[in-house]
């Protein structure tokens, strides 16, 4: 059910801004007749090292957009964002800092 993700990472002065669009239905129990479908865990890695881990609930809208500001960074650093939903589906995308 999950589609492609789009992400960009740009270097600022002493920080890296990351913005990611996640394609996911994010349904609640009421919307799906008792079978919710939502992203539970989100992970952001910089050059293979975990920078952010978070939990998400059903309260987030369909196809969520998240923004992160990471301390430091350099052009060419590899940023990876991945998620796991409550039905065991996963998705990830990566990009280089521009």
Secondary structure, 3 states (H helix, E strand, C coil): CCCCCEEEEEECCCEEEEEEECCCCCECCCCCCCCCECEEEEEEEECCEEEEEEECCCCCCCCCEEEEEEECCCCCCEEEEEEEECCCCEEEEEEECC
